Amino acid sequence: MASIVPATWPGAAESSPTGTGDVLRPRRLRATAALRALVRETRLDPAQFILPLFVRSGQGVRVPITSMPGCAQTSVDECVRDAQAAADAGVGGVILFGIPDHKDAEGSGAWDAHGPVADAVRAIKRSVPGLLVVTDVCLCEYTDHGHCGVLVERRGRTDVDNDATIALLAREAVAHADAGADLIAPSDMMDHRVAAIRSALDAAGHTDVPIMSYAAKYASAFYGPFREAAESTPSFGDRRSYQMDPANGDEAIREVLLDVREGADILMVKPAGAYLDIIRRVKEATGLPVAAYQVSGEYAMLHAAAERGWIDLERAMLESLVAIRRAGADIILTYFAVSAARALSSGR
Ligand code: PBG
């Protein structure tokens, strides 16, 4: 790579007139907090944070998620309180994941107009109208086998049936939009689901509801704690026939370009911390708004190390978030949304 220091930069390779050494002294701009703030290139804005929430049926229910300190599965009433607290802290939005009472082979709870997600969307839009409500569209929380789509036997192997699944995802997306969701976020990684969802939304009169596609979603070990939270661990096998191989970068660009062609409005990369290069490439390849999901395992790792006194949680949290922004993400989905918003507003 060519040097980014232009040869014309005053003082380049010259010595100081006072004879005290080279005139290039980068530390000058780091001397005080005011100078550092003046030249800071990247800032975090809570309006660009989205807080994930896990919603289930019942009243007054709050079940802590042990591997994700501070996070819980809640009933709709408690979910509204969490959404209100997020809005009060300046957080831009929430993304809802549902835990249904009953699961079946096709995940029919996913398009239940009176399931926890649809109920929570309506309740939050009523009580906290300024907050963006995003819904995760996927079948894994709703299927009894825990895969992100319906299963089919083919050539001696059980597989997720792509085209049968996208029809169901489209139904789920329309149910969420009917309930009042502001933004639809499909996370299943089936081929052509963005097109299927876009045309179903349009046909249902939701032409103005944007799609935030989990466009480059990797088959990652960092989802471990989420699967406890969402009760969505596959009962057999893994997700490697639909989620991406962590070794691939060019493929991420092919995936996102397909989603752009199919009508995705916002592109998501997931996980975030181990995929900063992908965030940057997606931003450069598309110029579209890019979201990054700092996933459950990233959150759990920082908490676990901090609990042992090995790292400072607040500093590590803010550093991990600013790195995601610096890589090129506009939007960050993070379980730290509220704590980070509070830390930022207290000026730390
Ligand atoms: C699937 C989904 C997952 C996450 C968000 N949506 C899990 C998976 O693919 O197994 C992971 C989020 C996290 O780990 O925080 N619906």
Boltz pocket constraint, residues with backbone or C-beta under 6 A from the ligand:
constraints:
  - pocket:
      binder: B
      contacts: [[A, 136], [A, 137], [A, 138], [A, 139], [A, 140], [A, 141], [A, 187], [A, 188], [A, 222], [A, 223], [A, 224], [A, 225], [A, 226], [A, 227], [A, 232], [A, 239], [A, 294], [A, 295], [A, 296], [A, 297]]
      max_distance: 6.0
